Amino acid sequence: MIAGAADLMSRHGVNATSMRDVVRHTATPRGSIGHHFPDGKRQLIAEAVVLAGKQVSIPLEKAMNERGVIGGLRAFVGSWRRRLEATGFEAGCPVLAVAVDRHVGEASDKDHETAQQQLLDLADGVFADWRHIMRSALLREGLAAERAERLATLVVASIEGTVAMCRANRSADALDQVQEELETVLSSALARTTG
C-alpha cells in the first residue's frame, strides 16, 4: 500500500490520491487501510515519502560510492529517465508532490497545519538526505565543504525541477540538457581540486 500510494502521488499529487484510489491501485482489502494506517491518509502519505526517499537515496549513495560524482550523477539522471519513460512521463517525484501540493486533511484531523508541517518536514528531510549523499561524494573528491554543499543543492534542485519539466513536455530532452550542464559544472569544480 505504501509503494502504491507513492506511485499514485507521483502521478496525481497528494490531494488527488485518495485512500480509495490506493486500495483500488494495490488490490488491497479496504479494511486493511484502517488497520495499517490508524492515523489515516496523513500517515500513509508520510510513510510513502519515507519509502520514496529511500528508493532514491539507497541507489544514489551506492552509485556515488562506486562510480564517483560524475558516474553517480549519470546513474541518478538515468534512474529518473527510466521512471519517466516507463510511465509515459506520467510519474514524477512523490516527494516533490508533497512539497508543492498542500495536504488537505481528513475530517478527523485535529490540526491541519501541524499535519502539513510534518509532511513538509519529511519531504525536506528526504531532499536533505539526497543533498548529503551528493555533498559527501564531492567532499571525497576534494571539494571544500561550502562549495560541495552548494553544488549538492544545485544538483538535487536541478534534477527535481527537470523531472517536472519533462513530465509537462512529455520528453526527456530537458533532462539531457541539464545532465550535460551539471556534468560540466561538476567536472570544472573537481578539476580545480587537482590542479
Secondary structure as GFF3:
##gff-version 3
##sequence-region A 1 195
A	DSSP	alpha_helix	2	12	.	.	.	ID=ss1
A	DSSP	alpha_helix	19	26	.	.	.	ID=ss2
A	DSSP	alpha_helix	31	36	.	.	.	ID=ss3
A	DSSP	alpha_helix	41	86	.	.	.	ID=ss4
A	DSSP	alpha_helix	94	100	.	.	.	ID=ss5
A	DSSP	alpha_helix	112	140	.	.	.	ID=ss6
A	DSSP	alpha_helix	145	169	.	.	.	ID=ss7
A	DSSP	alpha_helix	173	194	.	.	.	ID=ss8
###
